[in-house]
């Protein structure tokens, strides 16, 4: 899986022809049955993939519903990062057998990272006979062809071959949001962290051409999007595989030069590839938001080495110091795995020390979950679940206290925020995001939705800020 397959324009056009063929078939059905339900698990990359699936479905003549009973086609986009997500998918898919019994014409499709794993695909093939279509991330571009075959030939289709990753431009997109947008700049991963399944299910790193990325961002800006996130498993590796190499910092500068009033975010960065050049570019580019998600995963060098993270605690802390010197108000977030196989109580204390030194604004924390097929899954893991849970609780308690203290420091400040949603809190009509992506619940009129507005922060808790339009 070391060769990238570039899907030609003609091949994408052929898929759009399949969309039109499906639309002709669907036109013969009652209008109320021409609905699709798309359910997404996992990361932002999965969300971006689901937007392309919706784009195809719209071209096939489908509207959308959140009711499984009303859907003629159900697509579940799965995640393989943690065992809990996999169990939820199998549980929910199992329950669909009753829905399909009531609606035998319904098509049930599973895609995404989980189904690219051989053991998961085998389980679906043998034990979930009501599932009609299973396809991995590499096969997403030919989704219309597979749906057309199911409608005209019936039977079941599995497309989960271990093949080269692909890049396909020109797939239609239906975005879930009209204010914030995801833009994938690359796919796959070359890092092979010992705990992570992603390189096995999404393939090697492959970068989109900069001209295609820039065209997509320009279109989004013209359509009024105000908050654009560049996505990649490791965005700092962007461009290394291009015919004419360029780095991520250069891409950021080119996106920043696009005319318009919008914010640029990106994720995720790997510490080993986060450079001084990147930090200087972030500081120099006025549209790049002052926020960085930089996972360190563990604070002990031995654990980091076994994880195959290829950075040390000291290197990580030095990079954070350099970044804060350039952008003093930088908002920092990170990922941490608690209880990696072999981690001792003393080694976990090193992780707590990193929290105390860096003082992150927020963390995404997980108890280690073994993933079938990764090196870590076969490592000795003597620490009990109870000990891991106790450590996890200590970690989250420390971070909650830090988050609460950092949020409290916003009180009294007036910040330029993007009003991005309606609040479910009766006291506050709106939600907003600070430049550093902190959630603000705002008292104000819905007419402000989609605008940058000055917001005076009036209070906070460990999860969010509260404010009013200034």
GITA-V126966 format. One record per backbone hydrogen bond with DSSP energy under -1.0 kcal/mol. NH is the residue of the N-H (numbers start at 1). CO is the residue of the C=O. E is the energy in kcal/mol with one decimal. If there is no record, write none. Layout:
# GITA-V126966
nh->{NH NH}
co->{CO CO}
e->{E E}
This chain:
# GITA-V126966
nh->{5 7 12 13 14 15 16 17 18 19 20 21 22 23 24 25 26 27 28 29 33 34 35 36 37 39 41 47 48 49 50 51 52 53 54 55 56 57 58 59 60 61 62 63 65 72 73 74 75 76 77 78 86 87 88 89 90 91 92 93 94 95 97 98 100 101 102 103 106 107 109 110 111 113 117 121 122 123 124 125 126 127 128 131 132 133 134 135 136 139 140 142 143 146 147 148 149 150 151 152 153 154 157 159 163 167 174 181 183 185 186 187 189 194 196 200 201 202 206 208 213 214 215 216 217 218 219 220 221 222 223 224 225 226 227 228 229 230 231 232 235 237 238 240 242 251 252 253 254 255 256 257 258 263 264 265 267 269 273 279 280 281 282 283 284 285 288 289 291 292 294 296 297 298 304 305 306 307 308 309 316 317 318 319 320 321 322 323 324 325 326 327 330 331 333 336 337 338 343 348 349 352 353 354 355 356 357 358 359 361 362 364 366 368 374 376 378 379 388 389 390 391 392 393 394 395 396 397 398 399 400 401 402 403 404 405 406 407 408 409 410 411 412 413 415 417 418 419 420 421 423 428 430 431 432 433 434 437 440 441 442 443 448 449 450 451 453 455 456 457 458 459 461 465 466 467 468 469 470}
co->{165 167 8 9 10 11 12 13 14 15 16 17 18 19 20 21 22 23 25 26 30 31 33 63 73 75 77 43 44 45 46 47 48 49 50 51 52 53 54 55 56 58 57 34 36 35 35 107 37 109 39 111 82 83 84 85 86 87 88 89 90 91 94 95 96 97 98 99 103 72 74 133 76 78 114 117 118 119 120 121 122 123 124 128 108 108 157 110 159 136 137 139 140 142 143 144 145 146 147 148 149 150 132 134 161 5 51 227 229 231 231 206 203 307 193 197 197 198 187 185 209 210 211 212 213 214 215 216 217 218 219 221 220 179 179 263 181 265 183 267 268 234 235 237 239 247 248 249 250 251 252 253 255 226 287 228 230 293 270 275 276 277 278 279 280 281 285 264 289 331 333 335 335 296 300 301 302 303 305 304 312 313 314 315 316 317 318 319 320 321 322 323 327 290 292 364 297 366 340 344 345 348 349 350 351 352 353 354 355 332 332 334 336 338 371 194 375 376 384 385 386 387 388 389 390 391 392 393 394 395 396 397 398 399 400 401 402 403 404 405 407 408 457 410 455 453 433 451 431 431 429 425 442 421 440 418 438 434 432 465 430 467 445 446 419 448 417 415 468 413 466 466 464 439 459 441 456 443 454}
e->{-3.0 -2.6 -1.9 -2.6 -1.9 -1.5 -2.0 -1.7 -1.7 -1.9 -1.9 -2.0 -2.5 -2.6 -1.8 -1.7 -3.0 -1.7 -1.5 -1.9 -2.2 -1.6 -1.7 -2.1 -2.4 -2.8 -2.6 -1.6 -2.6 -2.2 -2.5 -1.7 -1.2 -2.0 -2.7 -1.6 -2.3 -2.5 -2.6 -1.7 -1.4 -1.6 -2.3 -2.6 -2.3 -2.4 -1.4 -3.0 -3.0 -2.7 -3.2 -2.9 -1.4 -2.5 -2.3 -2.1 -2.4 -2.4 -2.7 -3.0 -2.2 -1.6 -1.3 -1.2 -2.9 -1.5 -1.3 -1.5 -2.3 -2.6 -3.1 -3.0 -2.6 -1.3 -1.4 -2.5 -2.4 -1.8 -2.4 -2.4 -2.3 -2.8 -1.3 -1.9 -2.0 -1.9 -2.3 -2.3 -2.2 -1.5 -1.1 -1.6 -2.0 -1.6 -2.3 -2.8 -2.0 -2.0 -2.2 -1.6 -2.7 -1.2 -2.7 -3.3 -1.5 -2.0 -2.4 -2.5 -2.8 -2.8 -1.0 -2.4 -2.5 -2.9 -1.7 -1.2 -1.3 -3.0 -2.1 -2.5 -1.8 -2.9 -1.8 -1.9 -2.4 -2.7 -2.1 -2.1 -2.6 -2.5 -1.7 -1.3 -2.5 -2.3 -1.7 -2.7 -2.8 -2.8 -3.0 -1.7 -2.4 -2.3 -2.0 -1.5 -1.2 -1.7 -2.8 -2.0 -1.9 -2.6 -2.7 -1.3 -1.4 -3.0 -2.9 -2.7 -2.2 -1.3 -1.6 -2.0 -2.5 -2.2 -2.6 -2.1 -1.8 -2.3 -1.0 -2.8 -2.3 -2.5 -2.5 -1.0 -2.5 -2.6 -2.5 -2.2 -2.2 -2.3 -1.0 -2.4 -2.3 -2.5 -2.2 -1.9 -2.1 -2.2 -2.2 -2.4 -2.5 -1.6 -1.2 -2.8 -2.1 -2.4 -2.2 -2.1 -2.0 -3.4 -2.8 -2.1 -1.3 -1.6 -1.8 -1.5 -1.8 -2.1 -1.9 -3.0 -2.4 -2.8 -1.1 -2.6 -2.3 -3.0 -2.1 -2.5 -1.4 -1.6 -2.2 -2.5 -2.1 -2.3 -2.7 -2.4 -1.9 -2.5 -2.6 -2.1 -2.2 -2.5 -2.8 -1.9 -2.0 -3.2 -2.5 -2.0 -2.7 -2.7 -2.0 -1.1 -1.8 -1.2 -3.1 -2.5 -2.6 -3.0 -2.2 -2.8 -1.5 -1.4 -1.3 -1.7 -2.4 -2.7 -2.4 -1.7 -2.0 -2.5 -2.7 -2.8 -2.5 -2.3 -2.2 -2.0 -2.9 -1.9 -2.9 -3.0 -2.8 -3.1 -2.7 -1.6 -2.4 -2.8 -2.7 -2.5 -2.0 -1.4 -2.9}
